[in-house]
Structure formats: structure tokens, C-alpha cells
């Protein structure tokens, strides 16, 4: 279930990477690289009190999801990706 403070990082057709709140129409930041956009999204989520960060790859498919503390993940992943 997506909350408003959750964020999405994805690539625009012009090649830039966007960090956007799920309940917003406009991007919070526009970055040259995916890494920069993810870093900005993580910092904003920490400042907001936590939430879910979803990152899409170049192909537009979800590449990873990560719960940023102090968010509450009732079923934390067992993998070591994040």
C-alpha cells in the first residue's frame, strides 16, 4: 500500500532521472544519474520520517524496493540487497 510520502525514482525519455513523491505531480529533483536521484530520495525520506523507495530501471520495470528508516516494514526482506 503506497503512502503519499513514499518515493519513486525513474528515468525520463530525455535521459534524466527523477525523484518524485508518489502523491505529487511534479518531480522533487531531476538528476543526471540514477545514483544521484536515489541518494536525494533516501535523504528526503529520512527527513520525512521514513517510507518506501521504489527504483525503476532503464526499461521502466521495478528494479528494487527499499524501506527507509524509521519506516515500518512488517515483512522485511530476507535478502541482502539493501
N, C-alpha and C positions, 0 to 999 in steps of 0.2 A: 504494500500500500504506500503510495507516494504522498509525502507531505510537502507543503509549499517550500520549506527550507531546503529540501533535497536539491542536488545539483546534477547537471548533465554536461559532459564535455564531448563535443563532436566537431567534425570538420565541415566547413562551408565549401560550396562549389569553387570559390576563388582561392582555396587552399589554406585559408586561415583557420585557426582553431578557436572555438567559442566555449566559454564558461558561462552557463546560464542557469538561473533558478528555475525549477520546474513550473512555478506559478507565474513566471514573468514572460512578457512578450519580447523583451529586449535582452541582449547579452550583457552580462556584468563586465566581462573582459573579452577582448579579441586579441589572440596571441599568434605569434609566428609558428610556434611548435606546440605539439600535444603536451609535452612535459611542462612547459610554462603554464598552459591552461590548467592542467591538473594541479600544479603547485598553488596557483591562485585560488582554485576551487576548494582545495583542502584547507587553506588558511581561512577563507571566508566561512566555511562550515564550522571550523573550530571556534571562530569568533561568534557565530550564531548559536552555539550550544550543541553542535553535533548534527549529524544527519547522514544520508546515504549519497555517495558519489558514484554515478554511473558514467563509464567511459566507453564511447563508441570508437571503433577502428576506422580506417580509411574507407572500408567497404560499407560503413553505416551500421554494421551489426554490433551488438553489445560485446565488448571485449572484456570488461571487468566491472565488478561492483565492490564497493568498499564502504563499510560503516565507519564514519569518523567520530571518535570520542568527543564528547560524552554522549553520543547517540546510544540507543538501546537496541541491540540486535538479539532477539530472543533465541535465535538459532544460529550462532556463529559458525562460520565455515571451518571445516576440519583441515583444509589445505594450507599450504604455507606461501601462497601467492602474495599476500599482503601482511 
